[in-house]
Amino acid sequence: MEKLRVGVVGCGRISNTYRAALKQLEDEVDVVWAVDKVLARAQAFAASFPGCRAADTLEPMLADPPQAVHILTPHHLHKQQAIACLRAGAHVLTEKPVALHLSDAREMAQEARRCGRWLAVVSQNRYIPGIVHARKLIQEGRLGALRGAWSQLTWWRPPSYYECDWKGSWETEGGGVVIDQAIHSIDLVRWLMDSPVKAVQGHIARRILTNIEVEDEADAAIEFENGAVYAFFACNYYTHNSPIRLEIDGEKGSVLLEGETVTVSLKGEKPYRILPCDDVLEGESYWGNNHLAQIREFYQSIREDRQPPVPTEEAAATLETVLALYRSARLGARQTLPLRD
Ligand SMILES: NC(=O)c1ccc[n+]([C@@H]2O[C@H](COP(=O)([O-])OP(=O)(O)OC[C@H]3O[C@@H](n4cnc5c(N)ncnc54)[C@H](O)[C@@H]3O)[C@@H](O)[C@H]2O)c1
């Protein structure tokens, strides 16, 4: 198998997870470029891969583009950097959120089509084994009609987390705990529910982390077209990163995710658990550590010339729910979807 030449743009916190994943995929890929506006970070990343070059701007890489690029930069840069890489001929897997605005996500998708390249967005928790199983059960109708869902994220981000040039700002991060951390819960519930979001009523607050302009707490009632209502809560000021919890409830049973373990309770059957795989990457542990699975499928899809998960349109639907929550909080009113930009 010919190896894919890949590049990484943004060598900050999450790049440690990518370094570990790409090391495990060394039989499939050559990491040939590392880019970060702080050259020392690009050089440190490049040092892990023989022959990998480092740069502090995109230009040198775009002049000799890899076949695939991972974008791991601040949220407000995803659109412009993804489009630049697509135009140079690379397939792109960008970190979440796809972008800060729905019009940006649409432009990115259009540009991918125009350039004949694949564009996909990271949502690694869709690869948690219990979530894969839950989705299958739901699609087979084993939970019956879905009636509701809830999710709770009680995490800890110290004030120092926000002492950088983009986190904690509406313009560059695009929001706080909802768009950055709890977007994963919203994406999972949306994906499992498999029904469009109809309306969102939400509140946001900045209660404890007073050095930021965005929210450190949010709650919402999210209504789906299938009639189910999703109760959402998230905060970034708890004592530690408590395991994520979310549940989908149907007429014939429910699935409950705690951390990366899923408990399935079907009416009349003994409940059972699906444990996370033990293929855990080194480095900082995010919920969850399933990047390796998604990155592997990204490469596989490129080889098979098919759309890699998660397509831009899907990621944009999750972004739309996040933006509806923010708009509802700002206006103090229920927002129906589709949102107008
Ligand atoms: N999927 C997940 O679970 C997960 C977890 C953490 C972060 N992320 C995402 O990864 C992305 C990066 O987050 P992070 O926590 O690593 O942030 P970070 O601030 O630690 O790293 C961002 C890096 O981008 C670099 N950068 C900034 N502007 C640049 C530019 N113009 N060109 C090249 N490099 C530039 C910075 O110097 C920094 O090294 C975000 O989209 C974030 O939401 C995803």
The ligand as an ORCA input file, in Angstrom:
! r2SCAN-3c Opt
* xyz 0 1
  N     -11.935     16.568     19.476
  C     -11.590     16.894     20.715
  O     -11.949     16.230     21.694
  C     -10.730     18.106     20.933
  C     -10.054     18.311     22.134
  C      -9.264     19.464     22.258
  C      -9.197     20.390     21.230
  N      -9.896     20.164     20.085
  C      -9.902     21.143     18.989
  O      -8.583     21.251     18.453
  C      -8.371     22.586     18.008
  C      -7.142     23.138     18.714
  O      -7.354     23.142     20.114
  P      -6.127     23.096     21.152
  O      -6.740     22.865     22.482
  O      -5.076     22.187     20.661
  O      -5.640     24.619     21.064
  P      -4.187     25.204     21.348
  O      -4.346     26.670     21.557
  O      -3.489     24.391     22.405
  O      -3.424     24.931     19.966
  C      -3.685     25.680     18.793
  C      -2.362     25.812     18.046
  O      -2.622     26.495     16.816
  C      -1.537     27.380     16.595
  N      -1.943     28.448     15.677
  C      -2.659     29.567     15.954
  N      -2.813     30.313     14.841
  C      -2.197     29.627     13.840
  C      -2.028     29.885     12.459
  N      -2.522     30.990     11.868
  N      -1.326     28.987     11.723
  C      -0.806     27.857     12.302
  N      -0.933     27.584     13.623
  C      -1.635     28.459     14.369
  C      -1.180     27.888     17.983
  O       0.151     28.451     18.009
  C      -1.328     26.637     18.812
  O      -0.108     25.918     18.918
  C      -9.677     23.322     18.292
  O     -10.503     23.269     17.163
  C     -10.285     22.536     19.422
  O     -11.684     22.662     19.539
  C     -10.654     19.048     19.918
*
